[in-house]
Amino acid sequence: MARRVIEVREIGPVAGAAGAGVLRAGLPDGAQVFVKVGDPEQMQRFKAEARGLEALAAAEAIRVPEVLLVGGEGRHTYLVLEHFDLAPGTPASFARMGRELAQLHRKTAGRFGFERDNYIGLAPQANTTDTTWPAFFRERRLEPQLRRVSSGPSAGMWVEGGLRVAEALPLYFSGYAPQPSLLHGDLWSGNAGFLQDGTPVIFDPAVYYGDREADIAMSELFGGFAPQFRDAYREAWPLDPGYGVRRDLYNLYHVLNHVNLFGAAYVAQAQGLIRKLLSEIR
């Protein structure tokens, strides 16, 4: 296979981007590309992100950046993506995003998980497949995060409550059997936006096949999505009445990940979710 070469004319920082490894590059024809640069240890992270974007693009439901190049030279590795010039969302564009996300979730598979492990933020995320969703979510999502907390500086008696939630997981799915839907996996407002013409786009995924409610729950965790997004999604594909409880379950995963990545500032939020979840099964 011929080696692909992208000639770069200029390189500069991306406005608002966190980290020195995120760059904007100008090409000789005037086009812009988005570049993530890291050390050799980042190669697997970049490959996982690229594969996730390719899976989302193949669903032909919602726009994602095209993967242009994944590679490495010496002490550096890089992921080169299509550059998006983003604009603020409007009620109409948020509604379109909701409808397109529902269409993405209609892309299904026979098992929960994904063909490869990837990352949720900076943390590894296991995706070994399973035919049973509660087992997958307990063994690939909640328990790994709880084990990391237990061995870290934020450990405490509150973790025992999290383990009780994990043990009781099937109780939260009484009468509800989700199908394995293709998920973005890390759908907070910082990983979504709009092109200048209002076209919705999503990026920085942690892709796997899981309960579609997990994406919706994440979109509500930190805010940033207009109500038209929620309303249009539910009109396109209504949620199960038990979603309100499972929303806390799915968001516990992300909050635990924040405890592990960023420390004790997220412990109180994790404790609150655990108390609410335990109250549902007492």
Secondary structure, DSSP 8 states (H G I E B T S, - for coil): --------SEEEE-TT--STTEEEEE-TTS-EEEEEEE-GGGHHHHHHHHHHHHHHHHTTSSB---EEEEEEETTEEEEEEE---EE---HHHHHHHHHHHHHHHT-B-SSBB-SS-EEETTEEE----BS-HHHHIIIIIIHHHHHHHHTSTT--THHHHHHHHHHTGGGGGTT-----EEE-S--SGGGEEEETT--EEE-S---EEE-THHHHHHHHHS--S-HHHHHHHHHHS---TTHHHHHHHHHHHHHHHHHHHH-GGGHHHHHHHHHHHHHTT-
